[in-house]
Amino acid sequence: METPLRTVRPNIVQSIRAFRVQDLQDAATQLGHHFLYANLGNAQSKQEVLDMIAAQYTFPAHFGKNFDALYDCMTDLVHKSGPQPGFIVLLEQIPANAKFDKEAREQLLDIFRDAADYWADRKIPFRCFYSFL
């Protein structure tokens, strides 16, 4: 059986490109990794993006709904919950509009890049895929 995502570095944030959501979910299952999926197609603002990620990733109720809290939830909170096998994370349809401009999109992706680095330091795969609306 072919190893899923064998051509994708274990700790990376990249455009979804040729991958399909179902293929990524199947790869996560096959690898025994967590699959975190957020469809942000209905979000317009930073607050809505954070709300949707929190809801779809089932963050705790005390989630602070800012970029620092997002990083904390993607790293420290999960790390404290026990050994982690790996992650395949998907941010689909990140908004591209005046309320969530290029700078906001880059800040969001930087959080996930920092999370990928965090998990790389712990030798745990963290692959994040994204698409823009």
C-alpha positions as a Markdown table, in Angstrom:
| # | Residue | x | y | z |
|---|---|---|---|---|
| 1 | Met | 0.0 | 0.0 | 0.0 |
| 2 | Glu | 1.3 | 3.5 | -0.9 |
| 3 | Thr | 2.2 | 5.7 | 2.0 |
| 4 | Pro | -0.1 | 8.7 | 2.1 |
| 5 | Leu | 1.4 | 12.1 | 1.7 |
| 6 | Arg | 4.9 | 10.6 | 1.2 |
| 7 | Thr | 5.8 | 13.5 | -1.0 |
| 8 | Val | 4.7 | 16.1 | 1.5 |
| 9 | Arg | 7.1 | 17.2 | 4.2 |
| 10 | Pro | 6.0 | 16.2 | 7.7 |
| 11 | Asn | 5.8 | 19.8 | 9.1 |
| 12 | Ile | 4.5 | 22.2 | 6.5 |
| 13 | Val | 1.8 | 24.7 | 5.7 |
| 14 | Gln | 0.9 | 24.7 | 2.0 |
| 15 | Ser | -1.9 | 25.2 | -0.5 |
| 16 | Ile | -4.2 | 22.3 | -0.9 |
| 17 | Arg | -3.5 | 22.3 | -4.7 |
| 18 | Ala | -4.0 | 18.8 | -6.1 |
| 19 | Phe | -5.3 | 17.2 | -2.9 |
| 20 | Arg | -8.9 | 16.6 | -2.2 |
| 21 | Val | -10.5 | 16.9 | 1.3 |
| 22 | Gln | -11.5 | 13.3 | 1.3 |
| 23 | Asp | -8.0 | 12.1 | 0.3 |
| 24 | Leu | -6.5 | 14.1 | 3.2 |
| 25 | Gln | -9.1 | 12.7 | 5.6 |
| 26 | Asp | -8.3 | 9.2 | 4.3 |
| 27 | Ala | -4.6 | 9.8 | 4.7 |
| 28 | Ala | -5.1 | 11.0 | 8.3 |
| 29 | Thr | -7.1 | 7.8 | 9.1 |
| 30 | Gln | -4.4 | 5.6 | 7.4 |
| 31 | Leu | -1.6 | 7.3 | 9.3 |
| 32 | Gly | -3.5 | 7.4 | 12.6 |
| 33 | His | -3.3 | 11.2 | 12.7 |
| 34 | His | -5.8 | 13.7 | 13.9 |
| 35 | Phe | -7.8 | 15.3 | 11.0 |
| 36 | Leu | -8.9 | 18.9 | 11.8 |
| 37 | Tyr | -11.1 | 20.5 | 9.2 |
| 38 | Ala | -12.5 | 24.0 | 9.0 |
| 39 | Asn | -14.6 | 25.4 | 6.2 |
| 40 | Leu | -14.4 | 29.1 | 6.4 |
| 41 | Gly | -16.4 | 29.9 | 3.4 |
| 42 | Asn | -19.1 | 31.8 | 5.3 |
| 43 | Ala | -16.6 | 33.9 | 7.4 |
| 44 | Gln | -16.1 | 37.6 | 6.5 |
| 45 | Ser | -14.0 | 38.9 | 9.4 |
| 46 | Lys | -11.1 | 37.9 | 11.6 |
| 47 | Gln | -13.6 | 37.3 | 14.5 |
| 48 | Glu | -15.8 | 35.1 | 12.3 |
| 49 | Val | -12.7 | 33.1 | 11.0 |
| 50 | Leu | -11.6 | 32.5 | 14.6 |
| 51 | Asp | -15.2 | 31.6 | 15.7 |
| 52 | Met | -15.5 | 29.1 | 12.9 |
| 53 | Ile | -12.1 | 27.5 | 13.5 |
| 54 | Ala | -12.9 | 27.2 | 17.2 |
| 55 | Ala | -16.3 | 25.6 | 16.6 |
| 56 | Gln | -15.1 | 23.2 | 13.9 |
| 57 | Tyr | -11.9 | 22.2 | 15.7 |
| 58 | Thr | -14.0 | 21.9 | 19.0 |
| 59 | Phe | -11.8 | 24.2 | 21.0 |
| 60 | Pro | -12.7 | 24.6 | 24.7 |
| 61 | Ala | -15.3 | 27.3 | 25.7 |
| 62 | His | -12.6 | 29.5 | 27.2 |
| 63 | Phe | -10.9 | 29.9 | 23.8 |
| 64 | Gly | -9.8 | 33.6 | 23.7 |
| 65 | Lys | -10.7 | 34.2 | 20.0 |
| 66 | Asn | -7.5 | 35.9 | 19.0 |
| 67 | Phe | -4.4 | 34.8 | 17.2 |
| 68 | Asp | -2.4 | 34.1 | 20.3 |
| 69 | Ala | -5.2 | 31.9 | 21.7 |
| 70 | Leu | -5.4 | 30.1 | 18.4 |
| 71 | Tyr | -1.7 | 29.3 | 18.6 |
| 72 | Asp | -2.1 | 28.2 | 22.2 |
| 73 | Cys | -4.9 | 25.8 | 21.3 |
| 74 | Met | -3.0 | 24.4 | 18.4 |
| 75 | Thr | 0.1 | 23.7 | 20.5 |
| 76 | Asp | 0.2 | 23.9 | 24.2 |
| 77 | Leu | -3.4 | 22.8 | 25.0 |
| 78 | Val | -3.1 | 19.8 | 22.7 |
| 79 | His | 0.4 | 18.9 | 23.8 |
| 80 | Lys | -0.8 | 18.8 | 27.4 |
| 81 | Ser | -3.6 | 16.4 | 26.5 |
| 82 | Gly | -1.1 | 13.5 | 26.0 |
| 83 | Pro | 1.0 | 11.9 | 23.3 |
| 84 | Gln | 0.0 | 13.0 | 19.8 |
| 85 | Pro | 0.4 | 10.8 | 16.7 |
| 86 | Gly | 0.4 | 13.7 | 14.1 |
| 87 | Phe | -2.0 | 16.1 | 12.5 |
| 88 | Ile | -3.5 | 16.8 | 9.1 |
| 89 | Val | -5.1 | 20.2 | 9.3 |
| 90 | Leu | -7.3 | 21.8 | 6.6 |
| 91 | Leu | -8.4 | 25.5 | 6.4 |
| 92 | Glu | -10.7 | 25.5 | 3.4 |
| 93 | Gln | -12.0 | 28.7 | 1.7 |
| 94 | Ile | -10.1 | 31.3 | 3.8 |
| 95 | Pro | -11.8 | 34.6 | 3.0 |
| 96 | Ala | -10.2 | 37.1 | 0.8 |
| 97 | Asn | -12.0 | 40.4 | 1.3 |
| 98 | Ala | -11.6 | 43.9 | 2.8 |
| 99 | Lys | -12.5 | 42.6 | 6.3 |
| 100 | Phe | -10.0 | 39.7 | 6.1 |
| 101 | Asp | -7.3 | 41.2 | 3.9 |
| 102 | Lys | -3.9 | 39.8 | 2.8 |
| 103 | Glu | -2.3 | 40.8 | 6.1 |
| 104 | Ala | -4.9 | 38.9 | 8.1 |
| 105 | Arg | -4.6 | 35.9 | 5.9 |
| 106 | Glu | -0.8 | 35.9 | 6.3 |
| 107 | Gln | -1.1 | 36.3 | 10.1 |
| 108 | Leu | -3.5 | 33.3 | 10.2 |
| 109 | Leu | -1.2 | 31.1 | 8.1 |
| 110 | Asp | 1.8 | 32.2 | 10.3 |
| 111 | Ile | 0.0 | 30.8 | 13.3 |
| 112 | Phe | -0.2 | 27.5 | 11.6 |
| 113 | Arg | 3.4 | 27.7 | 10.4 |
| 114 | Asp | 4.5 | 28.4 | 14.0 |
| 115 | Ala | 2.4 | 25.4 | 15.1 |
| 116 | Ala | 4.1 | 23.2 | 12.5 |
| 117 | Asp | 7.5 | 24.3 | 13.9 |
| 118 | Tyr | 6.3 | 23.6 | 17.4 |
| 119 | Trp | 5.3 | 20.1 | 16.5 |
| 120 | Ala | 8.4 | 19.6 | 14.4 |
| 121 | Asp | 10.5 | 20.3 | 17.5 |
| 122 | Arg | 8.6 | 17.4 | 19.1 |
| 123 | Lys | 9.1 | 15.1 | 16.1 |
| 124 | Ile | 5.3 | 15.0 | 15.4 |
| 125 | Pro | 4.0 | 15.5 | 11.9 |
| 126 | Phe | 1.8 | 18.6 | 11.4 |
| 127 | Arg | 0.7 | 19.2 | 7.8 |
| 128 | Cys | -1.6 | 22.1 | 7.2 |
| 129 | Phe | -3.4 | 22.6 | 3.9 |
| 130 | Tyr | -5.4 | 25.7 | 2.9 |
| 131 | Ser | -7.4 | 27.2 | 0.1 |
| 132 | Phe | -8.7 | 30.7 | -0.4 |
| 133 | Leu | -12.3 | 31.6 | -1.2 |
